[in-house]
Amino acid sequence: MTGDGPRIDWPRLQRRLLNLLPPRTVVAARQELLAYDCDGLSLHRHQPPLVVLPETTEQVAAVVKLCADNGVPFVARGSGTGLSGGAVAESEALVIATSRMRSILKVDLPNRQVVVQPGVINSWVTRAVAGEGFYYAPDPSSQVVCSIGGNVAENSGGVHCLKYGVTSNHVLGLEVVLPDGSVTQLGGNLAEMPELDLRGVFIGSEGTLGIATAITLRLLQAPQSVAVLLADFTAMEQAGEAVRLVTAAGVLPAGMEIMDNFTINAVDDLFGRDEYPRDAAAVLLIELDGQEREVAAAVALTSSLCHQAGARTIRQASEAADRALLWKGRKSAFAAVGRITPTYYVQDGVVPRGALPGVLAAIECLSRQFNLPVANVFHAGDGNLHPLILYKADEPGVNERVQQLGAEILRLCLEAGGSITGEHGVGSDKRCYLDWMFSADDLATMQLVRRAFDPDALANPGKIFPTPASCGESSRRQAVLRQQGSNHTGAELF
Ligand SMILES: Cc1cc2nc3c(=O)[nH]c(=O)nc-3n(C[C@H](O)[C@H](O)[C@H](O)COP(=O)(O)OP(=O)(O)OC[C@H]3O[C@@H](n4cnc5c(N)ncnc54)[C@H](O)[C@@H]3O)c2cc1C
């Protein structure tokens, strides 16, 4: 099946898929398969043997059933913007891409819901309902390209998730093709369903429990008033202190994001204008929304707290176009850094808000120690860091150094009481660190849940869970277990 398992007769599988699917939905040409060899994280590359592009739930179900009957592993793929290697077929597996499943199936404004196919692009949902005064809240910075199916699988967050919650708070129901090819419904179109919350189990499962083929999303009414503040600081600690003061005062902004000096300059260079003050050590973007009077009061209080923390200047944008301009830089930060360096590695760790200044200072030390520049841009309100490690891919041995630095950053996050991922998932990139957070018993329990959906482990094999094969015998996992004095490795379920 995978690794040392029985080999798959791919030419035969291709013939059977051609019989199952409409013309031009099976990709087998080497040059075309190149487009599927990685996701947004270019460190891990593996070209799949075959890719299919189904258009309907029935076609997905037929393909998955064929896989189940023949022991063929499969990997769901949305837009391929993931940042943990989740959509990459690293062992021999069929890639099932949803890029032809891009219909909005139903718009139900009275009940504030839409039903979409999984390949629908995140920003299309808001675009479809904005005219009626509604929007879809989860807004990853990649929202103009990433798919709703990918968002569900990663439980994606975004700028507005501080106030409104992540994807799982906005998905009511899911139609899912299970790994045996059967189709089932998880959740529904009601806020509460009288059943085990399998919808919640599926969201964030990174393609390991099946393929979502239709998704019912909750819509929100656009707020009456919105203001964005841009505060700039001469020290990162001051920006962190502003975040602390604002939240301690009971203000709940829609979003609170910080960019460091490196990122500010990268973004200003990208757009060829000085939108953000180039000499600032950090800028803090704060969005406040609600009723007009409520927003006016929050703007006044937040501004005074930012000044108290040491803000040099505070700019306010209330018109939609000005607000969009302030956010444009933040949302283009990764692309802006990508213009400066041919390659970068985005880390994704979480720390309690209060630990932000200390952890950022420690990251700076690590950056010097590893001799690799690190740019910082992050969801400050929820302590979700995205250090971008800049490197030149052609430098010998650099991949290992980058991964070591990434791991050290995650270690810092854990020591500060945080997590190894905030929103980009575990995928293949972080599976060897999962046991830094969870005991062998925890991991074995997660595997029991997974096997209840997928007894043969055909759906996105090798992702999320550490295995001796992927993490090595000398894995940190064994070391941690020894430290914990446990004899139980949990390996019997892998
Ligand atoms: C510039 C940039 C900015 C980003 N900003 C953010 C951000 O602010 N917040 C954030 O959370 N993420 C962010 N991301 C990461 C990424 O965009 C998200 O993880 C996104 O949800 C991935 O969607 P996708 O369609 O590209 O999924 P893919 O990369 O194609 O797949 C991701 C995972 O989902 C699984 N999958 C895909 N479709 C399905 C399906 N229908 N059913 C079951 N499993 C499926 C895949 O198997 C894989 O494990 C960013 C990425 C980039 C490149």
The ligand as a Tripos MOL2 file, in Angstrom:
@<TRIPOS>MOLECULE
LIG
   53    58     1     0     0
SMALL
NO_CHARGES

@<TRIPOS>ATOM
      1 C1          0.3700   33.3210    1.4290 C.3       1 LIG1
      2 C2         -0.3700   32.3760    2.3350 C.ar      1 LIG1
      3 C3         -1.0800   32.8890    3.4100 C.ar      1 LIG1
      4 C4         -1.7690   32.0290    4.2720 C.ar      1 LIG1
      5 N1         -2.4810   32.5650    5.3080 N.ar      1 LIG1
      6 C5         -3.1860   31.7530    6.1170 C.ar      1 LIG1
      7 C6         -3.9480   32.2970    7.1960 C.ar      1 LIG1
      8 O1         -4.0030   33.5030    7.4210 O.2       1 LIG1
      9 N2         -4.6200   31.4240    7.9780 N.ar      1 LIG1
     10 C7         -4.5990   30.0730    7.7540 C.ar      1 LIG1
     11 O2         -5.2320   29.3330    8.5100 O.2       1 LIG1
     12 N3         -3.8860   29.5480    6.7440 N.ar      1 LIG1
     13 C8         -3.1890   30.3340    5.9160 C.ar      1 LIG1
     14 N4         -2.4670   29.7970    4.8770 N.ar      1 LIG1
     15 C9         -2.4310   28.3280    4.6910 C.3       1 LIG1
     16 C10        -3.4660   27.7600    3.6740 C.3       1 LIG1
     17 O3         -3.8760   28.7450    2.7530 O.3       1 LIG1
     18 C11        -4.6700   27.1620    4.4270 C.3       1 LIG1
     19 O4         -4.2490   26.0500    5.1890 O.3       1 LIG1
     20 C12        -5.8110   26.7260    3.5000 C.3       1 LIG1
     21 O5         -6.9230   26.3340    4.2480 O.3       1 LIG1
     22 C13        -5.4290   25.5830    2.5740 C.3       1 LIG1
     23 O6         -6.4420   25.4880    1.5860 O.3       1 LIG1
     24 P1         -6.1380   24.7800    0.1890 P.3       1 LIG1
     25 O7         -7.3780   24.7540   -0.6000 O.co2     1 LIG1
     26 O8         -4.9790   25.3920   -0.4720 O.co2     1 LIG1
     27 O9         -5.7870   23.3200    0.7030 O.3       1 LIG1
     28 P2         -4.6080   22.3000    0.2660 P.3       1 LIG1
     29 O10        -3.2810   22.9020    0.5150 O.co2     1 LIG1
     30 O11        -4.8930   21.8390   -1.1230 O.co2     1 LIG1
     31 O12        -4.8810   21.1390    1.2750 O.3       1 LIG1
     32 C14        -4.6950   21.3230    2.6470 C.3       1 LIG1
     33 C15        -5.1580   20.0670    3.4010 C.3       1 LIG1
     34 O13        -6.5420   19.9200    3.2310 O.3       1 LIG1
     35 C16        -6.8610   18.6240    2.7340 C.3       1 LIG1
     36 N5         -8.0400   18.8110    1.8870 N.ar      1 LIG1
     37 C17        -8.1770   19.6780    0.8560 C.ar      1 LIG1
     38 N6         -9.4380   19.6200    0.3810 N.ar      1 LIG1
     39 C18       -10.1010   18.7110    1.1320 C.ar      1 LIG1
     40 C19       -11.4330   18.2090    1.1350 C.ar      1 LIG1
     41 N7        -12.3580   18.6260    0.2500 N.pl3     1 LIG1
     42 N8        -11.7650   17.2720    2.0450 N.ar      1 LIG1
     43 C20       -10.8620   16.8150    2.9550 C.ar      1 LIG1
     44 N9         -9.5840   17.2570    2.9880 N.ar      1 LIG1
     45 C21        -9.2070   18.1940    2.0940 C.ar      1 LIG1
     46 C22        -5.6020   18.1700    2.0290 C.3       1 LIG1
     47 O14        -5.5080   16.7660    1.9880 O.3       1 LIG1
     48 C23        -4.5330   18.7730    2.9090 C.3       1 LIG1
     49 O15        -4.2730   17.9390    4.0040 O.3       1 LIG1
     50 C24        -1.7500   30.6320    4.0250 C.ar      1 LIG1
     51 C25        -1.0410   30.1300    2.9320 C.ar      1 LIG1
     52 C26        -0.3510   30.9770    2.0950 C.ar      1 LIG1
     53 C27         0.3940   30.3990    0.9380 C.3       1 LIG1
@<TRIPOS>BOND
     1     1     2 1
     2     2     3 ar
     3     2    52 ar
     4     3     4 ar
     5     4     5 ar
     6     4    50 ar
     7     5     6 ar
     8     6     7 ar
     9     6    13 1
    10     7     8 2
    11     7     9 ar
    12     9    10 ar
    13    10    11 2
    14    10    12 ar
    15    12    13 ar
    16    13    14 ar
    17    14    15 1
    18    14    50 ar
    19    15    16 1
    20    16    17 1
    21    16    18 1
    22    18    19 1
    23    18    20 1
    24    20    21 1
    25    20    22 1
    26    22    23 1
    27    23    24 1
    28    24    25 2
    29    24    26 1
    30    24    27 1
    31    27    28 1
    32    28    29 2
    33    28    30 1
    34    28    31 1
    35    31    32 1
    36    32    33 1
    37    33    34 1
    38    33    48 1
    39    34    35 1
    40    35    36 1
    41    35    46 1
    42    36    37 ar
    43    36    45 ar
    44    37    38 ar
    45    38    39 ar
    46    39    40 ar
    47    39    45 ar
    48    40    41 1
    49    40    42 ar
    50    42    43 ar
    51    43    44 ar
    52    44    45 ar
    53    46    47 1
    54    46    48 1
    55    48    49 1
    56    50    51 ar
    57    51    52 ar
    58    52    53 1
@<TRIPOS>SUBSTRUCTURE
     1 LIG1         1 GROUP 0 **** ****
